[in-house]
Structures are given as C-alpha cells and as structure tokens.
Amino acid sequence: MYYFTPNIFSATSNWTVVDTTGVHVRGRYGHSSVYQNSTDSVFVFGGYRNGVKAGSYALEKSLYKYHVDTSMW
C-alpha cells in the first residue's frame, strides 16, 4: 500500500510505503478503488496482475477492503 502526502505549500509531495497487516494483497494495475468516508476504508476491486509466465497477466475479480485507521486489509 502506498500513501501520497501532498504538500500544497512547497514542491515536496511524495509517496511512502505503508506497513500493513491482514491478508496479503498482490500488486495489480487497471483496478478500481474508492474511499468510503463513513468507515474510513478503501475498497479495491479487480484489475490485472502479472501471470506465472513472463509477459503474461491474469484478470483479478477479487474485492479487498483496506482500513485506513489500522492499516489492515
């Protein structure tokens, strides 16, 4: 999980890696994600991930919920 820290007062915005607990969520691209304010959670659905063979990919159909306050999947 990466967290973006915008700094609107200077040019020093950055991305940082967040240590998480819970299930291991493999990296993916082309997914959908949404933040739900009432539960302080991010939902991640679908996308593509690298396949077993070099240059291949696999379509994901899983849904994950990330709890922002506890950094837990």
Beta strands, then each sheet from edge to edge (+ up, - down):
strand 1: 2-5
strand 2: 14-17
strand 3: 32-36
strand 4: 41-50
strand 5: 57-67
sheet 1: 1+ 2-
sheet 2: 3+ 4- 5+
end
